[in-house]
Amino acid sequence: MKKRLWFVVLCVFALVGLTSCLDSVQAISYNDGQYYWYMKLSLSKALMEMAGEDPKVFFEELDNSDLSDFPDFVSVNPIETDTEVGVEISVYLDPDSLEEDVQAILPKKIGKEYHVAFLAGAMELFDVNDFSNSNELSMAQALLSSAKCRVMIGKNIIPRAEGAYIAALDDSRYGVDYKMPVYDYGDSFCVEVPWAVLWETDKYDLCQVIFVEKTR
């Protein structure tokens, strides 16, 4: 995947004020003894073309470089409409499965916390080494400041939640978790992870979002 292309795309987004056209949503639900895990990642076709890039090629390279290692039971499908292009990833998970790949994706309760795999963070979409200088990197990070990844989890998995966070790395010199509010979406709780946080690979464990159970 041409990661440096993100900078060109984000500049176009900034010019037209449409960072919301970079869309990511991840949802986890539970029904009939199985978890259903879903993610969608998409970009506006029109804005990609304004950046002088073929949207299809962009996501073909994403598929080849980042999605090819998924287990066979994971379904990966392209998204292409008149307005957007992207990928959707989905899988049904049996909580009693002994497969390591399944256990790695399942939400886990540890004390009063629920650890939820965060695919957008694990995919390492951004790399600071792909930018020629610190000014270019700072501009790209600023342009992403209003774009967010939504992570939703069913209330039949987490009945009450008072907050969520992304944990600081144990060896991080910062040592402060990234804390987020939780929004009530009816049947689900939702957190909005800023895209800008996905740059912070030296600060946070971006492979998971941790929901904190609300005490009565």
N, C-alpha and C positions, 0 to 999 in steps of 0.2 A: 504494500500500500504506500502511495506517495504521501507520507505524513506531512511534508512541508507544504503540500497543496492546501492544507488547512489554513495556512496564513493568507493565501490568496482568496479563498472562499470567505474567510472571516472579514477581510477588508471589504468585499462586496456587500456582505451582510451589514457592516457598519454604515456604508454609504446609503443604503436604503432603509436602515433601521429595522432589520428583520432577523435578528439573531434567533427569534422563535422558530424560524424555518429550519433550524437544526434541532431535530426531535429525537428524544430517546425516552422510552418508557419500559419499565420492567414490572411484571406483576406475578404474584404467587398466590394461589388459592388452594383450597383443600376440599375434596368431595369424594364420598364413597370409598374412603380408605386410601386415596391417592392424592399426591400433590400435583398441581398443574403449574408449570413454570414457563413464563412467556417474556420475550423481549422484542422490542421493535426499535430499529435505528434507521433514520431516514433523513434525506436532504431534499431541498427544493430543486427541481430540475431547472427552473428558470434562472435561479441564482448561480447554479453550477455553470450553466451555459454563459452567463454574464462574465464568469471568471475565466472563460475560454477553455473549459474542460468538459469532457464527455462524462456525464453522470454514470453511464453504464460501466465505463472503464474503471471509474473510481471505486465502485462497489465490487467489481470483479476482482480487483487487486486486494480489497479487504477480505473477500471470501478466500482467496488463494493463500494469503499470508497469515490470517488470524483465525479463520474458522475451520480450516482443514483438519485440525487435531481433535475436533469434537468426537465423542463416542458415537457409535452407530445409532444408538437409540435417540439421539438428539435430532430433531427435524429443523433444517435450515432452508428457508424459502426466500426467493427474491421478491421484492416489492417493486412494482412499476405501474404507476398510474399516469394520468395526464399531467399531474403536478409534482409528483415526488418519485424518488427512487431510493431503494434501501434493502434491508434484509429483516426478516422476522425469524426468531429462534424459539422453538417450543419443545416441551417434553413433559410426559407424564412420569411421575416418580413413585415407586413403591417404597414406603418408609421401612419395610421389612427386608428390602434387598440387601445382599451382602456385597454387592459390587462397589468397589472403591469410588468409581466415577459417580455413582448415584449418591453415595454418602457425602461426597464432596459438595454436591449442589443442594442437598436437603437443608432446610432451615434447622437450626439446633438451639435448644433452650439450655442455657447455662446459668443456674441460679435465677435471677430476675431479668436476665437478658436473653434476647433472641438474635442469634447470629445468622444473617441472610447473605448468601453469595451475591456479589455485585459485579455483573458481567462487564459493564462499561468500564469499570475501574480495572478489572483483571485483564482486559484486552490491550491496555497500554497504548491507547490511540495517539498519545502525544509523547514526543521525545524532545527535550530541550536541545539535544545535539543536532536536531534537524534545522535549527535556526542559525543564521549566519552571525548574529550579534545579539547582545543583550537588549538593545532597543527594539529589535524586531520581535524578540520573545516577549518583552513587556507589553508591546502593542497587541500581540495576539492574545495574551492573557486578559488584557483589559477588554478586548472585544468580546470575549467569552463571559464577561462578568455577569451578564443578565440571562444567559442561557443555562438551562437546568436539565438534569436527568431525574425523572420521576421514578421512585421505587415504591411499589404498593404491595401490601400484604394483607390477606384476609383476616377479618376479626375472629373467624373460627380457628385461626392459628394463634393470633395474639389478641386476646379478648380486651385488654386495656393497655394503652401505651402513653407514656408521659413525655417521651423524647427519644432521640436517636443520635448516634455519633459514628464517626469513622475513627478508628483507633490510631493513635500515634505509634510509629514504629518504635520498638524497644530500644534501638540504637540511634534514634533520632535525637539530635541535640536540642530540638524544640520541646518534645515530650508533652505536648498538649493535644488532647483529642479534638477533632473537629465536630462540634455539637450542632444539631439541627432540630427545629421544631417538627412535630408530627401533626398532620392535618387529617381530619375526619372526613373520609370519602363515602360515608354510608356503610357499605359492607366491608370496607377496607380502610386501613391506615396508610398514609402516604407521606414520604419525605421527598424533598426536592434538593438534590445534590448539585451544586453549581458545577458547570463544566470546567471552570477555572481550577477547581480542586483536583481534577484529574492530572494536572501538571505536577502536583506535589508528591511525586513518587519517593522523594527522599524524606518526607515527613510522615506519611500515613500509609497504613495497610489498606490499600484501595480495593482489595479483593472481597471485602465484605462491609455491609452496613449493619450496625448493631442497634436494635430497638430495645428500649428500657421499659419494662413492665410497670404500669402505674399501680401503686399500692393503695388499698382502700383506706 
